Structure formats: C-alpha cells, structure tokens
C-alpha cells in the first residue's frame, strides 16, 4: 500500500513535468495528452481520498508551471534595479515558486472538485473542461497568468490550434482536456468498452483537426490594403538601456531607420520600435516623412505610463498613444502605491496602468496593440478587433530572458493571430521580431539577440472570426449544457452501474 501511494505521487509529479515540457516553445499537444490522462486519473478513486486528490493534482500543476516558467530565474541578478546581490537570487526563486504554488492551488482545487462530481460521466468531463478553459481566460486578464493549456498546440499542431478562431484559447484548452478524458476512459475501461472509448477519442481528435483546418482556410482568404513597416530590433540589454551611450546609440539607429524608410521603394508606411525604447519626454531624432510607432514613457498628470507612442509623419513629438494596461506587479506597479512613495523594483520607477482598450486609432487603419505580456490576453485583442483593428502589433522587451520565453511569445503571437483572423507584427528588443499571417504562420523573423532591421509587409483584414464575434460564448454554452445535462440526469434518477474501469461508481451516462 505504501509503495502504491509513493508511486501515485511520482506519477503525478512526472506527468506535471511532461506537461511543462509539452507547452511552448515545444508546443506538442500529443505530449500533453498523456499528462492529462494522468491528471484525470487523479480525480477518480484511484487518485485517493479527497485530500490526496487535491495534493496530487497540486503537485501536477506545480511541476508543470515550474518547468514552463523557469525563464523567471533569468531575472537574476537584480542589481541593476537596486536589489543587493545576496537578495537577488532568493527573490527570483521566491517569485518562481510563488507562481508555481498558485498553479498548484488552482489545479489541486480543480482535481478535488471534479473528483466530487464523478469524473466518469461525460457531463462532468464537459463541465470540468469548460470551467478550466474559462478559468484560463479570467486569469489572463489578471496580473500573473502567462500561458496554459490553451497555448499547448503551438507551434507543433497549427491545425488543432485553428479551433481558437471558433472559441479562443479557453475553448482550445477545454478540447485538450476532453481528448485527455477520452483517452483516460479508454485506458481504464473494461475490454468490451475499451475500443469504443478509444475510437471516440480518435474521432474527436480527427474532427477537431478537420474543423481547425477549415477555419484556417477561411483565414487564407485575400485581405485588404497592405502596409510595409521597417522593424528596428535594437538588442540593447535592459541592464544598460538607460545609460547615456546606449540611448545615444539607439537614437542614431532610429535616425538611420527613419531615413531608410523615407527613401525605400516600394514606399514604407513607417518604423516600429519595441517596448520602452524611448525615454520619458524623448522626441524623435529627426522629423522624417514617415509614421513611427515606438514604445516609450509618458506622464499622465503625476503618473508614469509605459506606452506605445504614435508619431505623425514629419513630427518629432507623439500625437497619440496607447498605455500599457496590464503592468508587471512589483516590477512596474505596486498595489496601493498611492498610500506611500515607493518606486517599485523597476529601472523606470512606478508605472501605473492605462485604460483597458487595446485599440490604437490611426488614419491608415486601426491597430490592436499588446504591450509585453498583454499578449497572453486574447479576449482583449479580440475586443479590439471587434472595435475595428485591421492588424495586431505586439511590442515587447524580453531581455534578459532566455530563448525559451521568446519561443512562448512567438507561440502566443500565432495564437492571437488565429483567434482574431488578423496579421500580427511583433517588435521586440532582442526578439522575437516577426510577422505572422492570419492563419498563424510565421512568415518572417529577425535573428534573435542581435541588432537587426527588417521590412515586413502586413495585410489589413476586416473579416471577423467566430471568436471575434462571440468571444467565450461557445465555452459558456458548453458549461451551461453540461450543467443542464447533470441536473436532468439527477432529476431523473437512475441506477448506479458497476464501474467500467474508471475507478468510480456512476449512474448510467445520459
């Protein structure tokens, strides 16, 4: 018995590690499915009593997030923002572990809840998958969430990711869970039913891929007006970006980029610079006859904002902007900071959030803007698309993080393009600076980690995807349908049937 318990803990932890590896930048859903089979098994009686389900499910979530978010350790050393050397590594470790523990709490609670609802029922599976997907959508609007099961299909399975155009990342997460549930039932069913469950799972997988491909085909339809942009990737280390020499070098590169854009043939719309490129109050080095969209800082009263600044052709001062809404806790923003004067752990001081809208109006066609990890919030960019955004711009500074984070950022860029049916340009300090079409294909990408420029042509599009129109409506519909199904089954009674290997007694599925 003791060996079985230890084996249960080992299997839960190993499956969580597998899930963390399967998430982007690898993005192989066929690796996430075995991990989800184990997760579903933790909800049944074989997962133990309710407390054991919670703790083993929590271990699964902890392991998955510690692996997938290990890039947080690259924050060390923090001496460039005033943290003493001996405290730097403990702070980074504490942040990494805190995010892992938050995931453990959420996954453990989900496992315990599903265990109480009888996980062998199809209605329970539908409800549990929908609740997970909706939770990911809600978390993406908060300060900590980065990526979850909704992003697991990219970059390895773009056909499956095509379903995001129907219901977004939350819907895609629910589909992954349902595939895992079907495989779990197939593995644990009695021989007479095993083939039925296995065939049902394979049909679900095939149907999802066919539907995803059909949605991607719609995204391949011709778009509207095309714009050429010169993307400048400065590759200035964050720890040095506010030094006078680095600022001077950046302005020199920007001036050269403006001149190149002004004389390019065919004509170039303007120049794109990443998040935080221009210092507070910094004008453009030249008044070139091209538009400039650049990350920078501005004041709103006494508040400091991190923004995407728009400079009209021929102007050196910004005439329009969109402020970062989802700011980094502690790094940029401190809760209740108005009660005391505290600059935060940031080289630029305390940054306050702007309005929630991600739409930047411009004469050439409105743009949906994500600054840094706002890219994880697909609902906000879908809302901007409904409001008239013709293409998407992701502006980021991912230094000093490793290539693992760049790969996750690229996968999220692909997912956002598929969801909204919009082309996306990423302009990042050290990468990934890339162009993604409306079907989620990466068409062009600048070399990461070194200064580079590139001319990228983005197509404007006006068509709306189902996700643009309905948002989380399909996912909410699944949750309501599953809840009604369970209520009707409970009201109608029924006789318990012997377990078919799923490890629980349940009423006959209805």
N, C-alpha and C positions, 0 to 999 in steps of 0.2 A: 504493500500500500504506500509506504514512504517513497519507494522508488518511482511509483506511478505519479505521485504528487510532484516529485522533483522533475520528472520527465515533462509533466504538464507545464511547469514554469519554463523549462529550457525550450520547449517547442513554441510557447507564446513569445519568448524573447527573440528566438531565431526568426520567427515569422515577421515580427516587427522590424528586425534588421533587414530582412528581404524586402519588405515594403519600402523602407527608406532608400535602399539601393535602386529599386524599380522606379522611383519617382524621378522627374527630370533632375539632371540633364540626360540620364539614360532614357527614361520615358518608355519603358517596355511594359505594356499592360499585361502581357502573358506571364510576367513575373509577379505582378501584383495580385493576380487571381489566386495562386496557391496561398499567398499570405492572407487573403481574405477568407479562403476556405478555413484556415486555422482560426481566424477571428470569429467566424460564425460558429465554429465548434465550441468556442469558449462560452457562447451564450446558452448552450444546451446543458443537460445534466452532467455530461462528461466534462464540462468546464468547472464542475464542483458546485458547492452551495453558493448563494448569492454573494457573500463577501469574496469568495475565491474568484468568481466571475469578474467582479469589479477589479480586483488587484491584478489578475492575469490580463484582462483587457487593458488595464492601465499600463502594464509592462509592455504590451504590444505597441501602444501609442507612444510611450516614452522612447522605445528603441527606434521606431520609425522616424520620429522627429529629430532625435539626436544625430542620426545618420544624415538625414536630408538637410538639416540646418547646421551642419558642422562648420560651414563657412563663417559663422559668427565668431569663431575663435581667431579669425584673421584680423579682428579689430585690435588685438594686442600687437604692439604696445600702444597705450593710450597717452603717452607723454605729450604728444602734440596737442592735446586738448586739456593739458594741465593735470592729468592724473599721475601721481607719483609711481615710479617704476614698480615698487613692491606690491602696489594695489592693482596694477593693470591686469595681470593675468587672473587673479581671483575675481575681479569684476566681470571679465569676459566669460569666465567659467560659470559664474553665478547667473548671468543673463542666459547663456546657452541652456543651463539646467532648468532655469525658471520656465522657459518656453517649452522644454520637454515635459516638465511636470504639469504644465497647463494642458498639454495634449493628453497626458496620462489621465488626468481627471476627467476630461471630456470623453475619451474613448472608453474608460472604465465605467463611467455613468451610462453610456450608450449600451455597453455589453450587459450591464446589470439590468437595465430597463428591458432590453429585448429578451433576456432570459425569463423575465416575469410574464412576458406576453406570449410565450410559447413560440419559439423561433421556427418550429417545423411547419407552421402554417404559411401558405402563400400570402395571405393578407398581412401577416406580421412582417414578412420579408418586404412587401411593398411599402408598408408604413415605416419600417425601420430605415430602409434605403432613402425614402423621401425625406425623413427627418434629418438624416446625416447630410444629404445634399443641401437642404435649407439651412442647416447649421453652418456649413461652409460659406454659403452666400452671406449670412449675417456676420460671421466672423471676418470676412473680407472687408466689411465696412468699418471694422474696429481698428485698434492701433497695432495689433500684434500679428495677425494672420498673414502668411506669405503664400504657401501653396499646399494643396491637399490632393485627395483622390481625383478631383475634377481635372487636374492637370496631368494625371498619370499616363494618358495616352500619347503624349507628345514628348519628343519628336518621333517616336518609334512607330506610331499607328495613326496616321493622319486620317485614314478612312473612318475609324471609330470616333476620332475627335470631331468629325464632321457633324455628329449629333449635337454639338454645342450650339450650332446655328438654330436648332429647334428649341432647346431649353437651357442653354448656358452651362457653365461649369458644374453647377449643382446637379443638374439633370444628368450630366456625364458621370459624376460621382455616384449617383444612385444606380445608374446602369452597371457600373463596375461592381457595386455591391450585389446587385441581383445576379450577375454572372457568377460571382463567388458563391452566392447562396445555392444556385442551381448545381454547381459542381460539388458543394458540400453534401447536398441531399443525394446526389448520385453516388458519392463515395460511401455514404453511411446507410443507404437503402438496402433492403433485402434483395437478393439476386433477382427475384421476379420483377422488381420495380426499378432496379438499377439502370437498365438500358433505357427505360422511359425517361428517367431524370437526365441521364447523360445526353440523350437525343434532344430533349427540350433545351438543355443548356447550349448545345451546338447550334440549334435553330435560332436561339436568342442571339448568340454571337454573330452568326451569319446575317440575320435580319438587321442587326444594328450596323454592321459594316455596309450592307447594301443601302440602307437608309442614309448613312453618313455620306457615302459616295454620291447619292442622288442630290443631297444638299450641297455638296462641294461642286457638283456640275452646275448648279444654279449660280454659284459664286463665280464661275468661269465666264459668265455672260459679259459682253463688252461693257466697259464703264463709260464715264463721261470724259470731261476735259482732263488732259494730263498736265502735270506740273513737274518741272525739273528743279531739284534743290541740290545745292552744294552742302554736303555734310562735313563739318570740321570736327575731327576727333583729336582733342589737344593732348591727351595722355599725360596730364600733369598730375603727379602724385598729390593726393589730398593733403598729406602732411606738409606739403610745400606750396600749396596753391595760393596762399595769401602772402607769400614772400614777394618783395618788390621785383626781383629779377624774373620770377615766374609770371607775374602779372604783365610785365613789360613784354615778355616773350609771347604770351597769349595774345596781346593786342596787336603785335606785329603779324602773327599768323592770321588773325582776324582781318586785318587790313589787306593782306595778300589775298585772302579768300574773297573779300568784297570786290577787289579789282578783277580777280579771275571770273567771278560770277557776272560782273558787269560787261565783260567782253566775250563771254562764252557764246559759241554757236553750235547748235541752236540755242536760243535765249534761255536763261536760267531765272526762275522766279525769285530766288534769294538764297540766304545762307542759314543753316541750322547749327546751333551750338548747344552743348548739353547743360544739364542742371548745374546751377551755381557758377557758371563761367565768369560772369561779370560781377565785380564787387559793388557794394552799395553805392549808388549815385554815379557809377561809371558810365560815361557816354561812349558811343561807338568811336573808334579811332578816325573814321572817315564818313563823310556823307555821300555814300555811293548810291547809284540809282537802282538799287535792288532792296527787296524786303529782307529783314533779319529777324529770326525768331531765336532768342537766346535765353538760357537760364541765367538768373541773376537775383538780386535782392532789391527790395524797395521798402519804404516806410508807409504805413497807413496810420496816420496820427503818430502815436508813440510806439506802435507795434512794428516789429520787423517781420517781413514776409519773404519767403522763398518763392520765386515766381518764374513763369515763362513770360518774357518781355517781348512785345512786338514793336519793331521799329519800322515806320513807314519808309518807302524809298526816298532817299535824299535827306533823311532826318537822322540826327545823332542821339536824340532823346526818345525814350519809348512813348508811344501814344496810346497803347493798350496792353493789357496783361491779363494773366490768369494766375491766381495764387495757389500754392500748394495747400490742399485741404487735409490730407492725411499725413501729418507730420510725425517724425520719429520720436517716440517717448524718450525723455531724458536727453537723447542726442540733439533734438531740436526744440522740444516742447516739454514743459513741466506742468502737471496738473496744479491748479490753484496758485500759479506763479504770481498772480496779481496780489496775493497776500504778503509777498516778500520780494525782495530784489534778488534774483538768482539767475545767472546766465545760462545754466544748464551745461551739460557735457557737450559743448559744441564750439567749433572754432569761429562761428559767426554769432554766437550769443543766442538768447532765447528767441525762437521763431514761433509765431502764432499762426494758427490755421486760417485759411481763407474760406470763401463760400464753397458749397458742395458741388455746384455745377462745374462740369469739365468741358464746357463748350467755349471755345475762343472764336468770336466773330471776326471775320476779315473779308475784305471785298472780293478776294479771289476764290472764296469758298470756305465755309466754316470748318474748324478743325476740332476734333475731340482730343483732349490733352491729358496724359498721365505723367505725373512727375514722380520719378523714382518708384517706390513700391506701391503707389496708387495703381500700378499696372495689374495688381492682383485683384482689384475690384472691377469685375466685368460688368456688374449692374450699372455702375456709374458711367462707363463708356457707352453702354447700350442706351442709357438715358440721353447722353449727348448726341448719339446717332439719331434717336427719335427727334431731337430738337433741331437737327439739320446738319450735323457734322458729315462732311463728304470724305474725309480720311482721318486717320489717327496719327498722333505724334507721341512717342514715348521719350521723355527727356530724363536722363539719369546720370549719376556719378557713382559707379560701383567700385571705385578704388577705396580701400585697399583689399577688397575681397578677391578670392581666387576665381579661377575659370569655372568652378562648379556653379557659383552664383550667376555668372554670365550665361551659362547654359540654361539655368532655370529661368532667367529673364527672357531669353530667346524663346523658350517654350511657351511662356505666358504671352509673349507678343504674338506668337502663332495662334494661340487660343483666342485672344481678344479679336484678332482679325477674322477668324472663323465665326465667332459669335455674332459680330456686328456686320459681316459682309463688307468690311472696309479694308482698303490697303493701309498698311501701317509702316511708318518710318521710325526707327529707333536712333536717337542721337545720344551717345554715351561717351563719357570722358575717356575711359580706357576700353570701351566695348561693352556689350555688342552694339555696334552701329550697323544697322542692316535695313533691308527692305523686304517686307512680307506682303504677298498679294492677298486678295480677299478669300482665297482658299487655304490660307495658312502655309503656303510655300515660301521658303526663304530664297529670294531671287538673287540678292546681292548682300555681301557682308564685308566690312573693312577688317583688316588684320587687327587682332586684339592686342592691347598692351603697348602700342607704339603710335606716335603721331601719324595721322593719315587724313586724307580728304577723299571724297568720292562724290560723283554726280549720280543721283538717284532720281528716277522718274516714277512718280506716284500717280495713279489714276483716281480721279474723283468718282464716287458712286452715290446714287440716290436711292437705290432699291433697299428695302428693309427686309431683314431676315425675320423668321417667326420669333426669334428671341428678342429682336429689337421691338417687335410689336407687343408681345405678350409677357416678356420678362420671365419671372418664375411661375407664371400661370400653369403650365403643364405639370410642373413639380408639385405645386399646391393641389392641383387636381388629382394627382396620384395619391397624395396623402389623404385627401378627403374621401376618395374612392375606397382606399384601404380601410379607413376608419369606419365607413358605412358598411363595408363588407363584414368587418368584425362584429359590428353592432347587430346586423341582420342574423349572422350566424349565432351570436349569443342569445338573441331573442327567440330564435327558432329551436334552440336546444340542440340535441344531437347526442349520439352515444360515443363515449370515448373508444378509440380504436387502439389496438396494440401498436407500439412504436415500430416504425418501419426501418429502424436503424438510426434515426436521427437523434436518439438518446432522450426523447421526451414522449409523454403521452399527450395526445391532442385529439380534438374532435375531428370528425371527418372533414377534410378540406371542402370549402364551399365556394 
